[in-house]
Amino acid sequence: MIPKISKRAQAIQPFHVMKLLARAKELEAQGQHIIHMEVGEPDFNTPQPILDAGIAAIKKGDVHYTSPMGLPALREAIAQFYQDKFQLTVSAERIVVTPGASGALLLALAAIIEPGQSVIMADPGYPCNRNFVSLLEGRNQLVNVNAGTQFQLNKELVEQHWTNKTAAVLLASPSNPTGTMVSEKSLTDIIQFAEQKQMAVLVDEIYQGLVYDQPPATALSLSDHVFIINSFSKYFSMTGWRIGWLVVPETFISVVDNLAQNIFLAAPTPAQYAALAAFKPDTIKILEQRRDEFKLRRDYLLAALPKLGFTIPVKPDGAFYLYANCENLTDNSFEFAEQCLEQVGVAITPGIDFGNNKAEKYIRFAYTTSLDNLKEAVDRLERFIAG
Ligand SMILES: Cc1ncc(COP(=O)(O)O)c(C=O)c1O
């Protein structure tokens, strides 16, 4: 007899953009030039000092398991990062090194959710979170957000949707797909409300280093009871190394240690050694230049897309995405994205990949390609829209 696939696994849907990506690859194989604006990872390679540290570790034989919570030196380096950047003293004991923010999200949610309990999160939002919650037999409470709240949850929305089955509220600041941040006031109010209700607050700060008009922020400066998710993937350009971190409240240290041991044993060792070079001044210098480049790209698209008929409801504070309303151009953003790929070779992500909230009216543009490519993409889009 052939084994049966679990209902839990079957319920997980692939991203719609994967279909577009597969088609893009086919077109590329036929010799067409595709401009990729669907990809959620920096086009830059990992900075040289990080590569060098990773290679040196492998050559030296640093390829064995580390402790489940991570290399002590890296946990210290992350604690020092909070001290240097935010003048915050965070004990390295509270920091867990994880396989990307994905590992951090899974650990945090596993530590919090009882079967049947729910997690409040914004729609549109990063799609994997819902699947983590479902796998843990929790329930998703997706809350529609719009430009009125910068596409973020606020205390009123959280209060409105809270029930005595709510285990946690999950925020991302800056967010994927909108690039907007949660204001300090809003975060303070949400944290206060959550403390009254004994509800966990999880803040995904994976795009923390990629903010353009204001200094980076962390919810750790507001409370020691929040769970902070972060990663070396985006600002540090280390997507494929699979390394991130989680900061937990003091009382969760031991349970998260047990979970980490059991779920993944430890984050990849060469990646942990490589990440030790991530906070070094010569690395930061490279990363800050890249951030400037991302800002130029964002500003270019912010000016160019409205001329084509898109509306950008809120100026993104960070990340490398623009969440554009396309209702003046189409009533089906998925079809629009498909046709755009077929006709002019520009790959973009339809709103449906981020939830159900008016998803057909939105397209996410990732500016993870050069300014020249973005300019070419805008010319092609203009041709496509002109018909
Ligand atoms: C908001 C958000 N959180 C988490 C992740 C997962 O990142 P990683 O596991 O590469 O650190 C992503 C990736 O796109 C993301 O956009």
The ligand as an SDF file (V2000), in Angstrom:
LIG
                    3D

 16 16  0  0  0  0  0  0  0  0999 V2000
    9.0870   38.5650    6.4960 C   0  0  0  0  0  0  0  0  0  0  0  0
    9.9650   37.3760    6.3010 C   0  0  0  0  0  0  0  0  0  0  0  0
   10.2260   36.5820    7.3540 N   0  0  0  0  0  0  0  0  0  0  0  0
   11.0030   35.4820    7.2270 C   0  0  0  0  0  0  0  0  0  0  0  0
   11.5550   35.1310    6.0030 C   0  0  0  0  0  0  0  0  0  0  0  0
   12.4290   33.8930    5.9360 C   0  0  0  0  0  0  0  0  0  0  0  0
   13.7660   34.2480    5.7560 O   0  0  0  0  0  0  0  0  0  0  0  0
   15.0390   33.3360    6.0620 P   0  0  0  0  0  0  0  0  0  0  0  0
   14.5670   32.0400    6.5700 O   0  0  0  0  0  0  0  0  0  0  0  0
   15.8060   33.2520    4.7690 O   0  0  0  0  0  0  0  0  0  0  0  0
   15.8520   34.0880    7.0890 O   0  0  0  0  0  0  0  0  0  0  0  0
   11.3120   35.9310    4.8790 C   0  0  0  0  0  0  0  0  0  0  0  0
   11.8650   35.5640    3.5600 C   0  0  0  0  0  0  0  0  0  0  0  0
   11.5300   36.1180    2.5310 O   0  0  0  0  0  0  0  0  0  0  0  0
   10.5020   37.0880    5.0390 C   0  0  0  0  0  0  0  0  0  0  0  0
   10.2380   37.9000    4.0080 O   0  0  0  0  0  0  0  0  0  0  0  0
  1  2  1  0
  2  3  1  0
  2 15  2  0
  3  4  2  0
  4  5  1  0
  5  6  1  0
  5 12  2  0
  6  7  1  0
  7  8  1  0
  8  9  2  0
  8 10  1  0
  8 11  1  0
 12 13  1  0
 12 15  1  0
 13 14  2  0
 15 16  1  0
M  END
$$$$
